[in-house]
């Protein structure tokens, strides 16, 4: 998050999280799916 925040020119990672928090729920589902595929195959 810190690198993304710096790349976007935001003052802090907290600001970046506030702006983009709506994206995070979908990312959790994607991460769970990828982890499952890595463990058990597709």
PDBQT receptor file of N, H, CA, C and O in Angstrom, charges set to zero:
ATOM      1  N   UNK A   1       0.829  -1.187   0.000  1.00  0.00    +0.000 N 
ATOM      2  CA  UNK A   1       0.000   0.000   0.000  1.00  0.00    +0.000 C 
ATOM      3  C   UNK A   1       0.873   1.250   0.000  1.00  0.00    +0.000 C 
ATOM      4  O   UNK A   1       0.532   2.246  -0.638  1.00  0.00    +0.000 OA
ATOM      5  N   UNK A   2       1.985   1.204   0.705  1.00  0.00    +0.000 N 
ATOM      6  H   UNK A   2       2.262   0.395   1.224  1.00  0.00    +0.000 HD
ATOM      7  CA  UNK A   2       2.873   2.375   0.767  1.00  0.00    +0.000 C 
ATOM      8  C   UNK A   2       3.408   2.734  -0.613  1.00  0.00    +0.000 C 
ATOM      9  O   UNK A   2       3.452   3.910  -0.974  1.00  0.00    +0.000 OA
ATOM     10  N   UNK A   3       3.813   1.733  -1.385  1.00  0.00    +0.000 N 
ATOM     11  H   UNK A   3       3.777   0.777  -1.091  1.00  0.00    +0.000 HD
ATOM     12  CA  UNK A   3       4.346   1.994  -2.722  1.00  0.00    +0.000 C 
ATOM     13  C   UNK A   3       3.261   2.579  -3.628  1.00  0.00    +0.000 C 
ATOM     14  O   UNK A   3       3.517   3.527  -4.372  1.00  0.00    +0.000 OA
ATOM     15  N   UNK A   4       2.068   2.023  -3.568  1.00  0.00    +0.000 N 
ATOM     16  H   UNK A   4       1.860   1.253  -2.964  1.00  0.00    +0.000 HD
ATOM     17  CA  UNK A   4       0.959   2.542  -4.366  1.00  0.00    +0.000 C 
ATOM     18  C   UNK A   4       0.676   3.986  -3.982  1.00  0.00    +0.000 C 
ATOM     19  O   UNK A   4       0.494   4.843  -4.846  1.00  0.00    +0.000 OA
ATOM     20  N   UNK A   5       0.640   4.247  -2.693  1.00  0.00    +0.000 N 
ATOM     21  H   UNK A   5       0.788   3.550  -1.991  1.00  0.00    +0.000 HD
ATOM     22  CA  UNK A   5       0.389   5.596  -2.203  1.00  0.00    +0.000 C 
ATOM     23  C   UNK A   5       1.437   6.580  -2.732  1.00  0.00    +0.000 C 
ATOM     24  O   UNK A   5       1.102   7.680  -3.171  1.00  0.00    +0.000 OA
ATOM     25  N   UNK A   6       2.700   6.172  -2.684  1.00  0.00    +0.000 N 
ATOM     26  H   UNK A   6       2.972   5.279  -2.327  1.00  0.00    +0.000 HD
ATOM     27  CA  UNK A   6       3.772   7.036  -3.183  1.00  0.00    +0.000 C 
ATOM     28  C   UNK A   6       3.649   7.259  -4.687  1.00  0.00    +0.000 C 
ATOM     29  O   UNK A   6       3.823   8.380  -5.164  1.00  0.00    +0.000 OA
ATOM     30  N   UNK A   7       3.350   6.201  -5.435  1.00  0.00    +0.000 N 
ATOM     31  H   UNK A   7       3.208   5.290  -5.047  1.00  0.00    +0.000 HD
ATOM     32  CA  UNK A   7       3.213   6.315  -6.890  1.00  0.00    +0.000 C 
ATOM     33  C   UNK A   7       2.084   7.255  -7.274  1.00  0.00    +0.000 C 
ATOM     34  O   UNK A   7       2.187   7.984  -8.260  1.00  0.00    +0.000 OA
ATOM     35  N   UNK A   8       1.012   7.241  -6.502  1.00  0.00    +0.000 N 
ATOM     36  H   UNK A   8       0.929   6.649  -5.701  1.00  0.00    +0.000 HD
ATOM     37  CA  UNK A   8      -0.137   8.095  -6.800  1.00  0.00    +0.000 C 
ATOM     38  C   UNK A   8       0.050   9.520  -6.291  1.00  0.00    +0.000 C 
ATOM     39  O   UNK A   8      -0.753  10.402  -6.595  1.00  0.00    +0.000 OA
ATOM     40  N   UNK A   9       1.103   9.744  -5.520  1.00  0.00    +0.000 N 
ATOM     41  H   UNK A   9       1.755   9.028  -5.273  1.00  0.00    +0.000 HD
ATOM     42  CA  UNK A   9       1.369  11.067  -4.995  1.00  0.00    +0.000 C 
ATOM     43  C   UNK A   9       0.505  11.431  -3.804  1.00  0.00    +0.000 C 
ATOM     44  O   UNK A   9       0.328  12.610  -3.498  1.00  0.00    +0.000 OA
ATOM     45  N   UNK A  10      -0.036  10.420  -3.124  1.00  0.00    +0.000 N 
ATOM     46  H   UNK A  10       0.108   9.462  -3.372  1.00  0.00    +0.000 HD
ATOM     47  CA  UNK A  10      -0.857  10.683  -1.947  1.00  0.00    +0.000 C 
ATOM     48  C   UNK A  10       0.024  10.993  -0.747  1.00  0.00    +0.000 C 
ATOM     49  O   UNK A  10       1.187  10.592  -0.688  1.00  0.00    +0.000 OA
ATOM     50  N   UNK A  11      -0.544  11.706   0.196  1.00  0.00    +0.000 N 
ATOM     51  H   UNK A  11      -1.488  12.032   0.149  1.00  0.00    +0.000 HD
ATOM     52  CA  UNK A  11       0.218  12.131   1.369  1.00  0.00    +0.000 C 
ATOM     53  C   UNK A  11       0.513  10.985   2.327  1.00  0.00    +0.000 C 
ATOM     54  O   UNK A  11       1.487  11.042   3.077  1.00  0.00    +0.000 OA
ATOM     55  N   UNK A  12      -0.320   9.940   2.312  1.00  0.00    +0.000 N 
ATOM     56  H   UNK A  12      -1.112   9.893   1.703  1.00  0.00    +0.000 HD
ATOM     57  CA  UNK A  12      -0.106   8.812   3.222  1.00  0.00    +0.000 C 
ATOM     58  C   UNK A  12      -0.855   7.580   2.720  1.00  0.00    +0.000 C 
ATOM     59  O   UNK A  12      -1.811   7.704   1.954  1.00  0.00    +0.000 OA
ATOM     60  N   UNK A  13      -0.422   6.384   3.151  1.00  0.00    +0.000 N 
ATOM     61  H   UNK A  13       0.355   6.283   3.773  1.00  0.00    +0.000 HD
ATOM     62  CA  UNK A  13      -1.154   5.176   2.802  1.00  0.00    +0.000 C 
ATOM     63  C   UNK A  13      -2.593   5.195   3.350  1.00  0.00    +0.000 C 
ATOM     64  O   UNK A  13      -3.489   4.601   2.751  1.00  0.00    +0.000 OA
ATOM     65  N   UNK A  14      -2.812   5.867   4.473  1.00  0.00    +0.000 N 
ATOM     66  H   UNK A  14      -2.084   6.350   4.959  1.00  0.00    +0.000 HD
ATOM     67  CA  UNK A  14      -4.166   5.947   5.039  1.00  0.00    +0.000 C 
ATOM     68  C   UNK A  14      -5.107   6.664   4.078  1.00  0.00    +0.000 C 
ATOM     69  O   UNK A  14      -6.262   6.268   3.924  1.00  0.00    +0.000 OA
ATOM     70  N   UNK A  15      -4.616   7.715   3.436  1.00  0.00    +0.000 N 
ATOM     71  H   UNK A  15      -3.678   8.037   3.561  1.00  0.00    +0.000 HD
ATOM     72  CA  UNK A  15      -5.433   8.430   2.458  1.00  0.00    +0.000 C 
ATOM     73  C   UNK A  15      -5.759   7.516   1.287  1.00  0.00    +0.000 C 
ATOM     74  O   UNK A  15      -6.899   7.489   0.822  1.00  0.00    +0.000 OA
ATOM     75  N   UNK A  16      -4.775   6.769   0.805  1.00  0.00    +0.000 N 
ATOM     76  H   UNK A  16      -3.849   6.791   1.183  1.00  0.00    +0.000 HD
ATOM     77  CA  UNK A  16      -4.989   5.844  -0.312  1.00  0.00    +0.000 C 
ATOM     78  C   UNK A  16      -6.037   4.802   0.054  1.00  0.00    +0.000 C 
ATOM     79  O   UNK A  16      -6.910   4.486  -0.755  1.00  0.00    +0.000 OA
ATOM     80  N   UNK A  17      -5.953   4.268   1.270  1.00  0.00    +0.000 N 
ATOM     81  H   UNK A  17      -5.243   4.525   1.926  1.00  0.00    +0.000 HD
ATOM     82  CA  UNK A  17      -6.938   3.275   1.715  1.00  0.00    +0.000 C 
ATOM     83  C   UNK A  17      -8.337   3.875   1.757  1.00  0.00    +0.000 C 
ATOM     84  O   UNK A  17      -9.303   3.212   1.381  1.00  0.00    +0.000 OA
ATOM     85  N   UNK A  18      -8.457   5.095   2.199  1.00  0.00    +0.000 N 
ATOM     86  H   UNK A  18      -7.672   5.634   2.504  1.00  0.00    +0.000 HD
ATOM     87  CA  UNK A  18      -9.757   5.751   2.262  1.00  0.00    +0.000 C 
ATOM     88  C   UNK A  18     -10.342   5.931   0.871  1.00  0.00    +0.000 C 
ATOM     89  O   UNK A  18     -11.532   5.695   0.656  1.00  0.00    +0.000 OA
ATOM     90  N   UNK A  19      -9.515   6.343  -0.066  1.00  0.00    +0.000 N 
ATOM     91  H   UNK A  19      -8.549   6.534   0.108  1.00  0.00    +0.000 HD
ATOM     92  CA  UNK A  19      -9.988   6.601  -1.428  1.00  0.00    +0.000 C 
ATOM     93  C   UNK A  19     -10.370   5.310  -2.141  1.00  0.00    +0.000 C 
ATOM     94  O   UNK A  19     -11.367   5.273  -2.863  1.00  0.00    +0.000 OA
ATOM     95  N   UNK A  20      -9.591   4.255  -1.947  1.00  0.00    +0.000 N 
ATOM     96  H   UNK A  20      -8.781   4.285  -1.361  1.00  0.00    +0.000 HD
ATOM     97  CA  UNK A  20      -9.785   3.021  -2.712  1.00  0.00    +0.000 C 
ATOM     98  C   UNK A  20     -10.368   1.867  -1.908  1.00  0.00    +0.000 C 
ATOM     99  O   UNK A  20     -10.290   0.724  -2.357  1.00  0.00    +0.000 OA
ATOM    100  N   UNK A  21     -10.944   2.115  -0.750  1.00  0.00    +0.000 N 
ATOM    101  H   UNK A  21     -11.008   3.044  -0.385  1.00  0.00    +0.000 HD
ATOM    102  CA  UNK A  21     -11.453   1.022   0.078  1.00  0.00    +0.000 C 
ATOM    103  C   UNK A  21     -12.566   0.235  -0.596  1.00  0.00    +0.000 C 
ATOM    104  O   UNK A  21     -12.775  -0.931  -0.263  1.00  0.00    +0.000 OA
ATOM    105  N   UNK A  22     -13.286   0.841  -1.535  1.00  0.00    +0.000 N 
ATOM    106  H   UNK A  22     -13.116   1.789  -1.805  1.00  0.00    +0.000 HD
ATOM    107  CA  UNK A  22     -14.359   0.126  -2.233  1.00  0.00    +0.000 C 
ATOM    108  C   UNK A  22     -13.821  -1.005  -3.103  1.00  0.00    +0.000 C 
ATOM    109  O   UNK A  22     -14.581  -1.901  -3.471  1.00  0.00    +0.000 OA
ATOM    110  N   UNK A  23     -12.542  -0.992  -3.441  1.00  0.00    +0.000 N 
ATOM    111  H   UNK A  23     -11.924  -0.264  -3.143  1.00  0.00    +0.000 HD
ATOM    112  CA  UNK A  23     -11.944  -2.012  -4.292  1.00  0.00    +0.000 C 
ATOM    113  C   UNK A  23     -11.558  -3.253  -3.486  1.00  0.00    +0.000 C 
ATOM    114  O   UNK A  23     -11.535  -4.357  -4.030  1.00  0.00    +0.000 OA
ATOM    115  N   UNK A  24     -11.264  -3.089  -2.237  1.00  0.00    +0.000 N 
ATOM    116  H   UNK A  24     -11.282  -2.192  -1.795  1.00  0.00    +0.000 HD
ATOM    117  CA  UNK A  24     -10.687  -4.148  -1.415  1.00  0.00    +0.000 C 
ATOM    118  C   UNK A  24     -11.574  -5.396  -1.275  1.00  0.00    +0.000 C 
ATOM    119  O   UNK A  24     -11.025  -6.496  -1.340  1.00  0.00    +0.000 OA
ATOM    120  N   UNK A  25     -12.904  -5.313  -1.088  1.00  0.00    +0.000 N 
ATOM    121  H   UNK A  25     -13.350  -4.420  -1.035  1.00  0.00    +0.000 HD
ATOM    122  CA  UNK A  25     -13.686  -6.545  -0.939  1.00  0.00    +0.000 C 
ATOM    123  C   UNK A  25     -13.522  -7.517  -2.109  1.00  0.00    +0.000 C 
ATOM    124  O   UNK A  25     -13.410  -8.721  -1.879  1.00  0.00    +0.000 OA
ATOM    125  N   UNK A  26     -13.505  -7.047  -3.324  1.00  0.00    +0.000 N 
ATOM    126  H   UNK A  26     -13.597  -6.069  -3.510  1.00  0.00    +0.000 HD
ATOM    127  CA  UNK A  26     -13.295  -7.918  -4.480  1.00  0.00    +0.000 C 
ATOM    128  C   UNK A  26     -11.913  -8.534  -4.490  1.00  0.00    +0.000 C 
ATOM    129  O   UNK A  26     -11.731  -9.666  -4.936  1.00  0.00    +0.000 OA
ATOM    130  N   UNK A  27     -10.956  -7.798  -4.005  1.00  0.00    +0.000 N 
ATOM    131  H   UNK A  27     -11.104  -6.878  -3.642  1.00  0.00    +0.000 HD
ATOM    132  CA  UNK A  27      -9.595  -8.307  -3.956  1.00  0.00    +0.000 C 
ATOM    133  C   UNK A  27      -9.489  -9.481  -2.988  1.00  0.00    +0.000 C 
ATOM    134  O   UNK A  27      -8.727 -10.417  -3.234  1.00  0.00    +0.000 OA
ATOM    135  N   UNK A  28     -10.239  -9.441  -1.897  1.00  0.00    +0.000 N 
ATOM    136  H   UNK A  28     -10.858  -8.681  -1.698  1.00  0.00    +0.000 HD
ATOM    137  CA  UNK A  28     -10.222 -10.540  -0.929  1.00  0.00    +0.000 C 
ATOM    138  C   UNK A  28     -10.726 -11.833  -1.576  1.00  0.00    +0.000 C 
ATOM    139  O   UNK A  28     -10.138 -12.896  -1.379  1.00  0.00    +0.000 OA
ATOM    140  N   UNK A  29     -11.798 -11.745  -2.338  1.00  0.00    +0.000 N 
ATOM    141  H   UNK A  29     -12.276 -10.881  -2.498  1.00  0.00    +0.000 HD
ATOM    142  CA  UNK A  29     -12.354 -12.926  -3.010  1.00  0.00    +0.000 C 
ATOM    143  C   UNK A  29     -11.369 -13.469  -4.034  1.00  0.00    +0.000 C 
ATOM    144  O   UNK A  29     -11.188 -14.683  -4.132  1.00  0.00    +0.000 OA
ATOM    145  N   UNK A  30     -10.731 -12.587  -4.799  1.00  0.00    +0.000 N 
ATOM    146  H   UNK A  30     -10.878 -11.601  -4.720  1.00  0.00    +0.000 HD
ATOM    147  CA  UNK A  30      -9.738 -13.017  -5.790  1.00  0.00    +0.000 C 
ATOM    148  C   UNK A  30      -8.553 -13.701  -5.124  1.00  0.00    +0.000 C 
ATOM    149  O   UNK A  30      -8.066 -14.720  -5.612  1.00  0.00    +0.000 OA
ATOM    150  N   UNK A  31      -8.093 -13.148  -4.022  1.00  0.00    +0.000 N 
ATOM    151  H   UNK A  31      -8.488 -12.320  -3.625  1.00  0.00    +0.000 HD
ATOM    152  CA  UNK A  31      -6.957 -13.734  -3.307  1.00  0.00    +0.000 C 
ATOM    153  C   UNK A  31      -7.312 -15.117  -2.769  1.00  0.00    +0.000 C 
ATOM    154  O   UNK A  31      -6.495 -16.035  -2.838  1.00  0.00    +0.000 OA
ATOM    155  N   UNK A  32      -8.508 -15.273  -2.242  1.00  0.00    +0.000 N 
ATOM    156  H   UNK A  32      -9.172 -14.527  -2.186  1.00  0.00    +0.000 HD
ATOM    157  CA  UNK A  32      -8.944 -16.574  -1.724  1.00  0.00    +0.000 C 
ATOM    158  C   UNK A  32      -9.018 -17.604  -2.848  1.00  0.00    +0.000 C 
ATOM    159  O   UNK A  32      -8.614 -18.752  -2.668  1.00  0.00    +0.000 OA
ATOM    160  N   UNK A  33      -9.532 -17.197  -4.001  1.00  0.00    +0.000 N 
ATOM    161  H   UNK A  33      -9.861 -16.264  -4.147  1.00  0.00    +0.000 HD
ATOM    162  CA  UNK A  33      -9.639 -18.107  -5.148  1.00  0.00    +0.000 C 
ATOM    163  C   UNK A  33      -8.257 -18.535  -5.617  1.00  0.00    +0.000 C 
ATOM    164  O   UNK A  33      -8.027 -19.720  -5.860  1.00  0.00    +0.000 OA
ATOM    165  N   UNK A  34      -7.334 -17.590  -5.747  1.00  0.00    +0.000 N 
ATOM    166  H   UNK A  34      -7.520 -16.628  -5.550  1.00  0.00    +0.000 HD
ATOM    167  CA  UNK A  34      -5.985 -17.915  -6.200  1.00  0.00    +0.000 C 
ATOM    168  C   UNK A  34      -5.260 -18.828  -5.215  1.00  0.00    +0.000 C 
ATOM    169  O   UNK A  34      -4.537 -19.738  -5.621  1.00  0.00    +0.000 OA
ATOM    170  N   UNK A  35      -5.455 -18.584  -3.926  1.00  0.00    +0.000 N 
ATOM    171  H   UNK A  35      -6.043 -17.845  -3.596  1.00  0.00    +0.000 HD
ATOM    172  CA  UNK A  35      -4.831 -19.413  -2.907  1.00  0.00    +0.000 C 
ATOM    173  C   UNK A  35      -5.367 -20.838  -2.990  1.00  0.00    +0.000 C 
ATOM    174  O   UNK A  35      -4.603 -21.800  -2.911  1.00  0.00    +0.000 OA
ATOM    175  N   UNK A  36      -6.670 -20.968  -3.148  1.00  0.00    +0.000 N 
ATOM    176  H   UNK A  36      -7.290 -20.186  -3.212  1.00  0.00    +0.000 HD
ATOM    177  CA  UNK A  36      -7.300 -22.288  -3.273  1.00  0.00    +0.000 C 
ATOM    178  C   UNK A  36      -6.767 -23.019  -4.507  1.00  0.00    +0.000 C 
ATOM    179  O   UNK A  36      -6.458 -24.209  -4.440  1.00  0.00    +0.000 OA
ATOM    180  N   UNK A  37      -6.660 -22.314  -5.626  1.00  0.00    +0.000 N 
ATOM    181  H   UNK A  37      -6.911 -21.347  -5.681  1.00  0.00    +0.000 HD
ATOM    182  CA  UNK A  37      -6.143 -22.925  -6.850  1.00  0.00    +0.000 C 
ATOM    183  C   UNK A  37      -4.691 -23.361  -6.684  1.00  0.00    +0.000 C 
ATOM    184  O   UNK A  37      -4.285 -24.398  -7.208  1.00  0.00    +0.000 OA
ATOM    185  N   UNK A  38      -3.913 -22.569  -5.957  1.00  0.00    +0.000 N 
ATOM    186  H   UNK A  38      -4.243 -21.727  -5.531  1.00  0.00    +0.000 HD
ATOM    187  CA  UNK A  38      -2.521 -22.930  -5.732  1.00  0.00    +0.000 C 
ATOM    188  C   UNK A  38      -2.401 -24.191  -4.888  1.00  0.00    +0.000 C 
ATOM    189  O   UNK A  38      -1.504 -25.007  -5.103  1.00  0.00    +0.000 OA
ATOM    190  N   UNK A  39      -3.313 -24.349  -3.922  1.00  0.00    +0.000 N 
ATOM    191  H   UNK A  39      -4.041 -23.686  -3.747  1.00  0.00    +0.000 HD
ATOM    192  CA  UNK A  39      -3.270 -25.528  -3.061  1.00  0.00    +0.000 C 
ATOM    193  C   UNK A  39      -3.867 -26.774  -3.709  1.00  0.00    +0.000 C 
ATOM    194  O   UNK A  39      -3.313 -27.867  -3.597  1.00  0.00    +0.000 OA
ATOM    195  N   UNK A  40      -4.996 -26.600  -4.386  1.00  0.00    +0.000 N 
ATOM    196  H   UNK A  40      -5.446 -25.711  -4.477  1.00  0.00    +0.000 HD
ATOM    197  CA  UNK A  40      -5.762 -27.757  -4.855  1.00  0.00    +0.000 C 
ATOM    198  C   UNK A  40      -5.870 -27.872  -6.372  1.00  0.00    +0.000 C 
ATOM    199  O   UNK A  40      -6.451 -28.839  -6.866  1.00  0.00    +0.000 OA
ATOM    200  N   UNK A  41      -5.328 -26.914  -7.128  1.00  0.00    +0.000 N 
ATOM    201  H   UNK A  41      -4.857 -26.129  -6.727  1.00  0.00    +0.000 HD
ATOM    202  CA  UNK A  41      -5.466 -26.918  -8.574  1.00  0.00    +0.000 C 
ATOM    203  C   UNK A  41      -6.768 -26.272  -8.975  1.00  0.00    +0.000 C 
ATOM    204  O   UNK A  41      -7.622 -25.993  -8.134  1.00  0.00    +0.000 OA
ATOM    205  N   UNK A  42      -6.921 -26.031 -10.283  1.00  0.00    +0.000 N 
ATOM    206  H   UNK A  42      -6.227 -26.258 -10.967  1.00  0.00    +0.000 HD
ATOM    207  CA  UNK A  42      -8.125 -25.309 -10.709  1.00  0.00    +0.000 C 
ATOM    208  C   UNK A  42      -9.350 -26.169 -10.817  1.00  0.00    +0.000 C 
ATOM    209  O   UNK A  42     -10.422 -25.675 -11.165  1.00  0.00    +0.000 OA
TER     210      UNK A  42
